[in-house]
Each structure stands twice: as C-alpha cells, then as structure tokens.
Amino acid sequence: MGRIVFAAVEGEHCMTMIVMNIGGMPVYLFGCIVAAGLLAGLLLVRWSAWLYEETFAVAVDILLAAILLGLVGARAGYVLLNWPNFASQPAEIWRLWEGGYSTYGAGIGFLTAVFLTCRTRGASAWRWLDIFTPSLTLLLVFYAFSTFLLQAVIGTPLPLNLPNDHTLAEYVEFGYRPSGFEEYRYFRPVALYQTGLYLAIFWGIMFMTLPEARGRLWQPGGLFLITAVSAAMVRFASGFFYLSTLPGLHRGQILALLFAGAALLTFWRRQRRLR
C-alpha cells in the first residue's frame, strides 16, 4: 500500500498556475477556485433565504456591497499584515491574480456590507448573518482547499523516510522550500487539515440551519457567532502545524484567539440580553 503524497507543480509558481487561455488571456487556477466558491455560496444563500422566509433581493444588495468591500478588505488586510514585503514594491499590491488575501480583512468588509445594507433596507443584520452563515462556511472550505492546491501554506516538515502507511504528506519542490528547510522533501498538509475541519463545521451548520430558521436554537446572530468561534479555533489549532521559524504563537494564531474571544463575548451578551 503506497503512501499518499501531494506534489507541487514544477516550473510555474503554483500561485500563478494557468488553467487555460481565452482569447489570449490567461485564466488562473486561483480565480477559478474563487469563482466556483462564489457561485456555490450564491446558490446556498438563495436556499437559506427561502428557508428563513426572507426576500432574496436583500441578499443581492448585501452581495453587491460585499464583493467590493470584501475584496478591498481582504487585500488591504493582507497588505497591512505583510507591509515590509510591499514597501519596496508597492506595485505588487495591485497584482490581485497572484493571491494574497486576509480572511480577517474580508470578514470585516463583509460585516460592514451586511450592517450598512440592512440599515438601509430596515432589515435585521443579525438575522441576515445567520442566513449567510452556511455560505460563508462553505467559502472557508473553498479557501482552505485553494491554499492547499496552491501551496500557499506549508506545514511543519515530516521525516525524510515516511512510513508506508498512507501518510498524508505534501511534497514541495526544492526551489520552493523555505530557507533552512531545503533538506526536507515532505511537509504536513496543514491546509488540507483545515479543509476537512471546515467541512465538518459546514455540515454541522447545515444540520442546525433548519431549527435555527424556526427560532428554536438561539437569538438572531447566534448561529453566525458560534460558527465564527468554531472557525477561529480551527485556525488557531492548525497554526501549531504551520511552518514557523519563530517560537511561541504566531500572528495568525493571536488574531484567531482575539476573533474567537470577541465573537464568544458578543454571543454571550446577546443571548443574555435578548432572552
């Protein structure tokens, strides 16, 4: 029985992998994954809005605002968190097709779009956050899987001689191995771990959506906040398998803890106040 090994693509950097050319214009793998995730999320939002007996027109307004604000927030968050890499080459900020997005920045942009749109439409922002929760969780699954395929995240190294027991491993070409780890060939596929955990959360949310739509679980916003805590803790736990040359918790884990703490506190305060 052979071990399972996921290999990097030689030559072209994975983040700029071209799937096809249309009229001489390259179509990048990252863009295809994002498009597939957005389409699946849109269909899921339509179903969820029907389940909550809400008009889909509000969802369309939120999505139109969220596409712009989410993209701006995601890129801005990534640039701010990695400013030393962009300070000397500011033109790189606009190379969106090469990836480089912050899920936290995207989340802030999306939340802004939801609250602004609902305020304009006179709708409940917390209720609409619950409606969007299954789609948002599915987008996390797509995002984590894309970082695995594109090798945007590299896990801790594995022994050179892997046991012949179906070990999940990620093979990284020599030219793409982090400095100081050139002697290793196999690394833990941490992004694949995250994909599986986010998928488990997604199915849990799907089972809870029906009773939540009927108001049998929590007050509006409860489903969204509990999901936010769960996703943030997955990110925190996965961080222990990220390749890092610095001791202690890294920046992503600290942000995940802060985000989980804020979401949990908000959930507790809302349930206490509204019941």
N, C-alpha and C positions, 0 to 999 in steps of 0.2 A: 504494500500500500504506500503510495507516494505522498509526500507532504504537499500541502497546498502553498504555493508561492505566487504572489502577485508581483509582477515585474514592472519596472519603469520602462518607458519607451526610449529607445536610443535616439540620439541626434537632437531633433527639435525639442525644446523645453516643453514639458507637459502642460504648463500653464498657457502656452500659445499653440496647443495642438490643433491642427486644422482638420476638420471633418470632411469638408468639400469646398468647392469653389462655385459660386453662382454669378455668372456674368463677369468673371474675373475677380470677384470679391470673395475673400476667404470667409468661411463660416467656422468659427471656433467652437471647440467642444464645450468650453465653459458657458458660452452663450446658449448653446443648445440645451444644456442642463438647466440653466436658469429659465429658459422659455418653457421647457417641459414642466418645471415646478410651478411656474406661474399659471399655466393652463390647468394643471391638476388642482391647484389651490382655488382657482376661479370656479371650477365646477363644484368643488366641495362647499364653497361659500354659498353658492346658489341653493344647494340642497339644505344647508344649515339654516339659511334664511327662511326657507319654506317650512322647516321643522319648527322654528321659533315663531312662525306666522308673522314675519316681518316682510315689508316690501323690498324687493331686490334693488330698487332704484337707489336706496340709501347706501347699499353695499357698493354700487357702481361709483357713486360720488366719493366714498371713502377710498376705493381702489385708485381712482384717478389721482387723488391727492397723495395717496401713499406711495404710488410709483415714483413720483418726483421727490417727495420728502424722504422716502425710504432710501432711494438711491443716493441722494445728496448726503443724508446722514451716515449711510454705510461707508461711503468713500471718505467723507470728512473725518469720521471716527478712526478709520484705518490710517489716514494720513497723519492725524494728530498723534496717534499712538506710536507711529513709526517716523516721526518727523526727521530725525537725523538721516534717514535714508532718502528723503526727498529734498532736504535743504539745499544740497548742491546741484540737484537736477529737478527743479520744480516742474519742468515739462512732463515728467513722468506721472504727475498727478492725474493728467487727462488721459492716460493710456488705460482706460477702463476695461478694455477687452482682455487685458492680461491678468485680471483678477486683482485682489487686494481690497477686501471689504470687511467692515466690522459689523458683526451681528448686533452688537450693542448699539452702535450708531444707527443701524437700520431699524432697530426696535424703537429708539427714541423718535425717529422720523415717522414711523407707523403710528405710534401713540399720539403724536402731535396731529397727524391727519385724522385719526378717529375722533379725538376730542373737539377739534375745530369743526369738522364736518357735522358731528352730532349736535354741537351747539348751534350751528346754522340751521339744521333741519329740525331742531326741537326734539331730538331722539335721545335715548339713554346710551351714553358712551359705554358704560359698563356692560350693558346687555349686548351691545354690538361687539365688544371684545370677546364675550363668550361665544357669539356666533362665529367669529373669525378664528377661534382657538384651534379647531381641528385643522384648518387650512394652514395656520402658522406653524403648527407642529409638523405637518407634512412637509412644509418648506424647509424646516430644520433637517428632516431626513434627507431631502434632496441636497441641501447644502453640505451636510456632513459627508454624504456619498461622493459629492463632487470633489471635496478636498482629498478624499481617498484616491479617486481616479487620477487626479491631477498632482498627487503627491505634494500638496501644499502644506501638509503637516507630517512630520516624521517622528515616529516614536522612538523609544529607547532601543539600543542595539540588542540583538539576540546573539547567542553563541555562533561561532563560525560553523560548527558541526551540529546542525539541527537534527533532533531525533526523527526517525522515520514514522511519525505518528499523526500525520495530518496537521502539523503545526501551522497555524496561520502566520504568515510572515510576508514582509514587503521587501522585495529586492530593489535596491537603489544603485543605479549606475555610478561608477567611480567618480565621474565628473560632477555628480550632484550630491555626493555625500558631504555632510557638514565637516567643516575643518576640525581636525583632531579625531575624526571617526572614519578615516579613509580605509582602515584595515578591516572594518566590518562590512559585510555584504547584506545581511538581513536585519530588518528593524521591525519592531512591533507595529502592526497596522492600527494605530490608535484611532484614526478617523473611521475605520470600519467598526471598531468597538462602539464609537459614538453613534454611528448609523443604526446599529442594532438596538441600542438603548433608546434612542429617539423613536425608533419604530415601535418599541414596546410601549412607550408613553402614548404614542399616537393611537394605538389600538385600545389602550385603556381609556383615552379621551372619547373615542368613538362609542364605547360602551356606556359612558357616563353622559353623553350628549342628550340622549332622549329623556332621561329623568330630569336632567338639568333644564331642558327646554320647557318641561312642565312645572318647574319651580319646586322640585322635590329634594334638591340637594342643598344648595347654598343660595345666598342672595346674589343678585346680578354682579358679575365680575369674579365670583368665586372660582368658577372653572378656569378662567384665564389665569388668575393669580396662583392657583395650585399648580397649574401646568408650568407657569414661569418658574416657580420654585423647583419643580422636578427637573426641568431642562437645565437650569443653572447648576444644580447639584451634579448632574451628569457631566457638565463641562468641568466642574471643579474636580470630580473624581478622575476623569480622563486625563486631567493635567498632570497627574503623577506619572503617567506613561509617556508624556511628551519629552522629546529630547531637549535637554537644557544643560548648559554649562555652569549655571548659577545655582547655588544652594538655596534651599527653602522654597516657599511658594512663589511662583512666577506671576507676572502681571495678570494674565488671563484668569488664574485661579482667584486672585484677590477681587477682581471685578465680578466674577461669578458669585463669590460669597456675599459681596455687597448687594448685588442684584437680588439674590435669593433672600437675604435678610430684609431688604426693603419690601419685596413682594409679600413675604410672610407677615411682616408687621402690618402692611396695608390690608391683607386678608383678615387678620385678627381684629383690627379696628373696625372694618366694615361689618363683619359678622356680629360683633358686639354691639355696634351702634344701631344696626338695622333690624335686629331681631327683637 
